[in-house]
Amino acid sequence: MGPHQVAFCELADSKDGTFNLRIKAQESGRHVLQIKYGGEHVEGRSASVNQLI
């Protein structure tokens, strides 16, 4: 069974065409990261993150 609480995320623009994403999970476990642009899912840009606390 996966986590039940949302992870807090902070996205920072590096001003060089890249972004840095900091994830602070409230629980250990496998989290699914889904990327949206303009409210729409970006295909092929989902990932899973295994977070240990």
QUICORMO-V499878 format. One record per backbone hydrogen bond with DSSP energy under -1.0 kcal/mol. NH is the residue of the N-H (numbers start at 1). CO is the residue of the C=O. E is the energy in kcal/mol with one decimal. If there is no record, write none. Layout:
BEGIN
[[NH	CO	E] [NH	CO	E]]
END
This chain:
BEGIN
[[8	24	-2.6] [10	22	-2.3] [12	20	-2.7] [14	18	-2.3] [20	12	-2.7] [22	10	-2.7] [24	8	-3.2] [29	51	-2.5] [31	49	-3.3] [33	47	-3.9] [37	40	-2.9] [40	37	-1.6] [42	35	-2.6] [45	42	-1.6] [47	33	-2.5] [49	31	-3.1] [51	29	-2.6]]
END
